[in-house]
Amino acid sequence: MTEISTDELNAAINGEVVTSGVEGYDQGRAIWNGRFDRRPDVVVRCVSADDVKAAVDFARTRGLPLAVKAGGHSNAGHSAIEGGLLIDLGPMKGISVDPAMKTARVEPGVKWGEFNPIAEQHGLATPGGTISTVGVAGFTLGGGSGYLTRKHGMAVDNLLSVELVTADGRIVRASADENPDLFWGLRGGGGNFGIVTAFEFRLHEVGPEVLAGQIMHRLEDAPELLRSFREFMANAPDELQCYPFFLRIPPIDAFPEEFHGQVVLDFVVFHTDAGPDGEAALRPLIELGDPVISAVAPQSYSSVMEAFDAGLPAGQRYGSRAHYLTGITDDVIETIMTHAAGMAGPFTVAYLDPGGGAPSRVDPSATAFPHRDAAFGFHIISGWMDSDQDDEVSAWADAFHQAMSRHATGGVYVNLLGPDETDRVRAAYGDNFERLAELKKKWDPDNLFRSTYNVKPSG
Ligand SMILES: Cc1cc2nc3c(=O)[nH]c(=O)nc-3n(C[C@H](O)[C@H](O)[C@H](O)COP(=O)(O)OP(=O)(O)OC[C@H]3O[C@@H](n4cnc5c(N)ncnc54)[C@H](O)[C@@H]3O)c2cc1C
C-alpha cells in the first residue's frame, strides 16, 4: 500500500478520511460481493458534493487510481479498489419527496430499501429493482429495471435531473435543458462521466398496496408451465410483471421439508393493483399447474422488494452472467432444463425478466441505455460461500450462460456484466457506444472514472 499523507484531505473534507486500521475503514471499503475484498490506500467517506469534489481533486492532482462506491452492489467489483482512493458515498443519505410535484431528490448513498418506505408514505414510488439492498445510484446510472418498469419505465426514463462532480472538479447540473448531452450519457452510460451527488426522479402513484408473491412448482413441470407463461406474458398488461426464477429451496422451516434442496420454478408475480383487477389479471398464473407453494397477497411495494434480500446475503461470493433473449422458444426451455437441475451454489438463482411495456415505447437512442426491444432478459446470479468452490460454481454458470448464448440477441445489460467481461462492454452500450466515447472525450478525457464498465475517450 502507498502511504498517503491525508492532512490536506482531512482539511478539505467534512466527512471522514480513513486508512487501514482506522475505525470505518472496513465499513467504507466493503461491498456486497465478498469476492472483491480490496484494500484502498484511503477511503473518503463523503457527506456532501463539496466533499466529493475535494476527493476528486485530490485523486486527480496526485494521479491516484479512483473508485466510487454507492450501494456497493457492482457485479464487476468496480466499487472496490486495491490501492488508490475510494470515494464512499454511503453517508450521503438525503431523501426529500415533493408530493405535490410527484418528484424526489435522492442522494447517492441511498439504497432502494431506504427510499421506498419514504415515498410510500405519500402513496408514491419510482421504478427500483427487485432487491432492496441495491443502491439507487449505480442501478439508475446503468438503466435500472424492476417490478414497476413495464408500467412506468426504466429508472433512467424517470430521471429528471442530476447534480454531479466532473473529472475536472466542477459541480454541474444535467437535465433535458442543462448539459443535455451529459444527461443523455448518464441515463445508461454508468459512472463514466462524473460522480452524481443527487438524483431527481419522477414519482408515480403506487399502492398503498400491490398484489405480489411467489408460486413455486416442481422442476419437472417447468417445460409445460413456461410454454403457458410465454403465451400469458405476450398479452399481459403493463401493470403486471412475472419473473420465472429457478432456485434451490433452502433447508429452512419456511418450506416443506420434502422440497429442501430441490430446484424449483418460482413464478415471482406482481401487479400494481391489489384489488379485483390485479387479482383477475394474475389468476391464470395462480391457477396454472399444480404448485407446491403459492403465496400471493396484497402487500406494500417496499415489502415486495425485500422478498429476496435474505436469499442473497452480503459478504458471500457471487458471480453474474446475463443475456437478452429474443423469446422463450422451446429450445430455450430445453436449454434451461438441461442446466437448471444441476444448479451449483447455495445462493444461486437464474431468472427470466420479461421486457415490453413502457421501456419498449422509448427510442433506443433517446437515452444511453439501448436495449429497448429485448423480449426477455436472462440472468444467472451464482452465489456460494467458500473460495474452494469458485471453480465448480463458475464452471456451472459459464456452461449455462454459454448454452443460452445461442438464443441471445448479443446485447447485454451493462449492470449485470461480470468482472471478466470487458470484451462485452461494447455490446452492452450497443449502437450508442460511439456517442458515449465522444462524450467521454468531452467530460473525462483522461479517463479518471475508469473503475466502471469503461468507455474510453474516442480517438
Ligand atoms: C443482488 C443484486 C440484485 C440486482 N437486481 C437488479 C434489478 O432488479 N434490476 C436492475 O436493473 N439491476 C439489478 N442489479 C444490478 C445493479 O443495478 C447494479 O449492480 C448497480 O450497479 C448497483 O448499484 P450500487 O450503487 O449498489 O453499486 P456500486 O457498486 O456502489 O456502484 C456500481 C457502479 O456504479 C458507479 N457509481 C455508483 N454510484 C455512482 C455515482 N453516484 N456516480 C457515478 N458513478 C457511480 C460505481 O463506481 C460502480 O462502477 C442487481 C445487482 C445485484 C448484485
PDBQT file of the ligand as one rigid body, heavy atoms in Angstrom, charges set to zero:
ROOT
HETATM    1  C1  LIG A 501     -28.228  -8.870  -5.836  1.00  0.00    +0.000 C 
HETATM    2  C2  LIG A 501     -28.393  -7.939  -6.996  1.00  0.00    +0.000 A 
HETATM    3  C3  LIG A 501     -29.662  -7.678  -7.495  1.00  0.00    +0.000 A 
HETATM    4  C4  LIG A 501     -29.819  -6.798  -8.559  1.00  0.00    +0.000 A 
HETATM    5  N1  LIG A 501     -31.077  -6.553  -9.037  1.00  0.00    +0.000 NA
HETATM    6  C5  LIG A 501     -31.243  -5.683 -10.057  1.00  0.00    +0.000 A 
HETATM    7  C6  LIG A 501     -32.534  -5.393 -10.576  1.00  0.00    +0.000 A 
HETATM    8  O1  LIG A 501     -33.546  -5.909 -10.132  1.00  0.00    +0.000 OA
HETATM    9  N2  LIG A 501     -32.628  -4.529 -11.609  1.00  0.00    +0.000 N 
HETATM   10  C7  LIG A 501     -31.539  -3.922 -12.137  1.00  0.00    +0.000 A 
HETATM   11  O2  LIG A 501     -31.702  -3.112 -13.058  1.00  0.00    +0.000 OA
HETATM   12  N3  LIG A 501     -30.300  -4.164 -11.663  1.00  0.00    +0.000 NA
HETATM   13  C8  LIG A 501     -30.136  -5.037 -10.648  1.00  0.00    +0.000 A 
HETATM   14  N4  LIG A 501     -28.888  -5.303 -10.183  1.00  0.00    +0.000 N 
HETATM   15  C9  LIG A 501     -27.721  -4.648 -10.801  1.00  0.00    +0.000 C 
HETATM   16  C10 LIG A 501     -27.478  -3.316 -10.130  1.00  0.00    +0.000 C 
HETATM   17  O3  LIG A 501     -28.317  -2.351 -10.723  1.00  0.00    +0.000 OA
HETATM   18  C11 LIG A 501     -26.009  -2.897 -10.308  1.00  0.00    +0.000 C 
HETATM   19  O4  LIG A 501     -25.204  -3.834  -9.675  1.00  0.00    +0.000 OA
HETATM   20  C12 LIG A 501     -25.755  -1.499  -9.789  1.00  0.00    +0.000 C 
HETATM   21  O5  LIG A 501     -24.571  -1.018 -10.364  1.00  0.00    +0.000 OA
HETATM   22  C13 LIG A 501     -25.643  -1.428  -8.288  1.00  0.00    +0.000 C 
HETATM   23  O6  LIG A 501     -25.571  -0.112  -7.867  1.00  0.00    +0.000 OA
HETATM   24  P1  LIG A 501     -24.906   0.226  -6.454  1.00  0.00    +0.000 P 
HETATM   25  O7  LIG A 501     -24.996   1.681  -6.267  1.00  0.00    +0.000 OA
HETATM   26  O8  LIG A 501     -25.487  -0.667  -5.416  1.00  0.00    +0.000 OA
HETATM   27  O9  LIG A 501     -23.440  -0.290  -6.710  1.00  0.00    +0.000 OA
HETATM   28  P2  LIG A 501     -21.979   0.292  -6.584  1.00  0.00    +0.000 P 
HETATM   29  O10 LIG A 501     -21.149  -0.933  -6.539  1.00  0.00    +0.000 OA
HETATM   30  O11 LIG A 501     -21.829   1.247  -5.476  1.00  0.00    +0.000 OA
HETATM   31  O12 LIG A 501     -21.780   1.051  -7.951  1.00  0.00    +0.000 OA
HETATM   32  C14 LIG A 501     -21.885   0.393  -9.198  1.00  0.00    +0.000 C 
HETATM   33  C15 LIG A 501     -21.121   1.208 -10.248  1.00  0.00    +0.000 C 
HETATM   34  O13 LIG A 501     -21.710   2.499 -10.371  1.00  0.00    +0.000 OA
HETATM   35  C16 LIG A 501     -20.724   3.507 -10.072  1.00  0.00    +0.000 C 
HETATM   36  N5  LIG A 501     -21.376   4.518  -9.265  1.00  0.00    +0.000 N 
HETATM   37  C17 LIG A 501     -22.067   4.308  -8.127  1.00  0.00    +0.000 A 
HETATM   38  N6  LIG A 501     -22.559   5.459  -7.668  1.00  0.00    +0.000 NA
HETATM   39  C18 LIG A 501     -22.155   6.416  -8.513  1.00  0.00    +0.000 A 
HETATM   40  C19 LIG A 501     -22.366   7.808  -8.569  1.00  0.00    +0.000 A 
HETATM   41  N7  LIG A 501     -23.090   8.429  -7.651  1.00  0.00    +0.000 N 
HETATM   42  N8  LIG A 501     -21.839   8.500  -9.587  1.00  0.00    +0.000 NA
HETATM   43  C20 LIG A 501     -21.111   7.866 -10.547  1.00  0.00    +0.000 A 
HETATM   44  N9  LIG A 501     -20.877   6.545 -10.541  1.00  0.00    +0.000 NA
HETATM   45  C21 LIG A 501     -21.399   5.819  -9.532  1.00  0.00    +0.000 A 
HETATM   46  C22 LIG A 501     -19.651   2.787  -9.294  1.00  0.00    +0.000 C 
HETATM   47  O14 LIG A 501     -18.438   3.434  -9.411  1.00  0.00    +0.000 OA
HETATM   48  C23 LIG A 501     -19.650   1.423  -9.934  1.00  0.00    +0.000 C 
HETATM   49  O15 LIG A 501     -18.916   1.464 -11.142  1.00  0.00    +0.000 OA
HETATM   50  C24 LIG A 501     -28.686  -6.163  -9.125  1.00  0.00    +0.000 A 
HETATM   51  C25 LIG A 501     -27.419  -6.430  -8.616  1.00  0.00    +0.000 A 
HETATM   52  C26 LIG A 501     -27.270  -7.306  -7.569  1.00  0.00    +0.000 A 
HETATM   53  C27 LIG A 501     -25.903  -7.578  -7.055  1.00  0.00    +0.000 C 
ENDROOT
TORSDOF 0
